[in-house]
């Protein structure tokens, strides 16, 4: 790997790109690498509570600027070897040279991890700040897609933005950038979180109209606290739907009512997406399982009635 030779994966895992096309709809969960011992206990409690739901796969995020690189790899390895779950590691280009990226890719290959979600990433400390590429790194997500694909038999996913990426000047340009990532070798995509099914459907339709058939999974996260709304805006760079914000504002003084509304709204949105033929739903858990399990149960009930 140090010489840039393709990795040979021991006992390679199923390719998520194939699962998404063959086993629709998929259901998956996203976890974050823990930063403390308490956080590690919370993560593994969530993993063990969600494992019996038998998701199609789970993903482990990558901290800003590569700050959780080693933890991401370690958690991914542990999931691969100690659970029945299929793990996918996130990988970002921020603050990494090509040699460092190859090293991370080689470590993942060494434990048999075949699935990688690549994103260019945001500047550490200020997601809206100026993006400065590493002098020996890659400039765009499509370059990172090519690097991973040329490094071995990997299945590669990329990010999609229902509203548009905060750095894209307009929707048409954002769609062009997305399609370039797909044509560079991406097998599937996962959206940034959104709270209005129409935003996803508009993204799907404009990508299809441009001649791209890459499956796009819906990334969803329930609002369980009022503070989640502000956090979602910071993370996604997209405005929160005003009409939905007004509904939450009406119950803002009742934390339990906020939580109930969040579970209800996300469940309804997911059911609509399933009716519209979404290829998969990816739950952003923030390392907690209760809300995700409640929504999961609502979807199962909805599918059976």
N, C-alpha and C positions, 0 to 999 in steps of 0.2 A: 504493500500500500504506500510505503514511503516513496517508492519510485513511480507512483501513479498507476500501478498495475491493478486490473480489476480484482475485487475481492471474490473469493469463493465462499459462499455461505454454507456453514454446516447445518444439515437438516433444515433447509429453508422453510419458512412458514408460508401459509397461504398469502397470496397477493390480494390486498384490499381492492385494488383496481378491478380484479376479476370478481371478487365477492359482490362489489357494487353493481356490476353489470349482470351477474347471474342470480343473485339472491335478494332481489328487491322486495320490500324496502329493508335496508340495513338499519340497525339501531346501535349507537355507540356512545361512549362516555369519554369526557376529557378531564384529565387530572393535572395538577401542578406539582412540580418538585417541592418538597417541604424545605423550610428554612430553619426549623427548630425541632427538638426532640418531640415536643408536643404536636407540632405540625405533622411529623412523621407518623405518630400514632393515629392522628385524625385521618391522614391519607389512607393508611392501611385498614383502618376500620371501614372507611367508605368503600374501598376496593372489595373487602370481604363481604360487605352487605350488598354490593351491586353484582358481584360475581354470579350468584345464583340466578340472576335474570338472563344470563347467557347472552350478553351483547355480541354483536358481530365483531367488534374490536374496541380497544380503548386507546387513547392517545395521551402522551405526556409532553407538556409544553416545555419551552426553552426560554430561560430568563433573558431579560433585556441585556444586550451586549455580551451574551454568552455567559452570564453570571451564574447560571445553574447547569453549565455544560456537564460537569462530572456527575452531578446528582441526577440529571435527566437520563444519562446513560445508565447509571446504577439502578434507578427505579425501573427503567425499561427492561434491563437485564433480569431484575428480580421478578417482574411480572411474567417475563418469558419463561423463567425456569421454575417458579414456585406457585404459579396459578394456572388455571385453565384458559386464561384470557389471551387474546391475540393483541400484542402491543404495537403501537406505532409511535416512533419518536419524532418530535418536532426538531427542526434544525434551522437556525438563522445565520445570516452572513455577517451580522454586525460585529466589528472588532476582530474578525477572523481572517487570517491569510488562507490561501488555497491549501497550503500544506496543513494548516490546523484543521480545516474542514475535512480534508482527506483522512486525517488522523481520527476524527470523530466518526466518520463514515466507516472506517476500518474497525473501530471498536464495536460499533453496532453490528457490523457483519460478523465479527468474531463470536458474538453470542447468538447468531442466527436471526437477528432482527432484519427483516426484509422490507418493512414498510416505513416510509419517511414522509413527513409533511414538511415541505420547505417553504419558508417565507423570507423575504429580504430582512425584515425586522425593523424596529424603530430605534432611534438613538437612545442610549441609556439615560435615564433621569428625566428626559423631556421628549415624549413621543412625537410632539409637534415641532421639535427643533430641526435644525439643518442636518440632513443625512450625509455623512462623510464616509465614503468607502475606504476600507483598509487599502493601503498602497499595494499590497500583494494579494488582495482579495477579489471578490466579484462585485459587479456594479448593480446587477438586477437579479430578480428572482428567477428569470428564465435561464440565466447563467448558472445558478445554483441547481436548477432542475437538470441541466445538461451534465453538470459535474457529478451529481449523484447517479444519474442513469449510466454514465460512462464508467462508474466505479464498481459496477457489479450488477447482479440480477435483482435490482430493487424495484418496488412499486412505489411510485412517487405521487403525492398529492400536493395541491397548492391551495392558496387562499382565494376566496371570491368575496366581493363586496356588494351586497344588495343595493346599498345607497350609492356608493362609489368610494374608492380609496381617498382618504383625506388629501393626498398629494396629487391626485388626478385633477386636471383642470375642468373636466366635464365627463358626463356619462359615456359618451362615444369613445373618448380616449381611454377611459378605464376599461371599457369592453375590449378595445384593441389590445391593451396590455395583457388582459386576462387570456385572450386567445393566443397571444404569443407564448405565454407560459405553457399552455396546453400543447401547442405545436412543438415546443421544445422537448416534450416527452412526458408531460403529466398525464396520469391515468384517471384522475378524479380530482374533485375540488371540494372544499368545505367552506361554507360562508362564515364571515364574521357574524356575530350575534345580531339578530333583528327581532322586531316585535310586531310586525305587520306582515301577514302572509303575502299581501300584494307586492311588497318590496322584493321578496324572493321570486315571485312569479314573473315580475317585470324583468329581473335579471335573467332568469331561465329563458324567457322568450327572446330577449335581444341577443343573447349568446347563440341561440338556435338560429335566429334570423341571419346571423353572420356566418352560418355554416359550420358551427362548432357543436359537436355532440358529446363533449366530455361530461360525464355525470357530475352534478353539483348537489352535494349533501347540504341539508339545512342545519346551521349551527344555532341552537336555541338555548336560552337561559331564563328561567322564571324570575320575576321580580318578587323577592320574599321580604324585602325591607325597602322603605322609601329611599334610603341611601343607594340602593342598587341602581336606581334610575340614573343618578349622576355618575356613578361608576361606569355604567354601560356606555354613556355618552363619551366618557374619557377613553374607554377601551376601544370603542368601535369608530369614533370620529363621526358618527351619524346622529342626527337629532332624534330624540325620543318622540314617538307619534303624539301630537298635541291632544287629540281626543282621548287617547289611552291615559296620558298623564293626568288629564282632568278627572278621570275615573279614580285613579289612585289618590289624587288630591282630596277627593271627597271623603276618603276613609283614612287619611294620613295619620290621624290621632289614635287609630286603633291598629296596633301592630298585627294582631291576629287577622283582622279583616284585610289588611294589606296582603298578608301571606295567602289567604284564601283566594283573593282576587288574582294574585299572581299565578297560582296553580291553575285556577279556572281558565284564565286568559291563555296561558301557554298550552294547556290541554286542548282548548278549542282551536287554537292556531295550528297545532300539530295535526289534529284530525282533519282540518281543511287541507293542509299540505298533503296528507296521505290520500285524500280524495282526489287531489290534483295530480297524483302520480309522482310525488317526490321520491327520488331513488333512495333516500336515507335521511335519518334524523340523528344529529350529533349533539348530545346534551353536554353543556358546559357546567360542570358540577361544583367548581371551586372546592373540591375535596370534601363535599358533603353529599350524603346519599338520600336523605329523607324526602326532599322535594322531588328529586328525580324519580324515586320509586313511586311516589304518589301520581305523578304525571304518567309514568309507565303504566300503572294500573288503570288509569282513566283511558289510555289508548287501547289497552287490551279489552276493557269492557266495551269501549266504543266499537271495536272491531268485531266483537262477538254478537252484538245486538242487531 
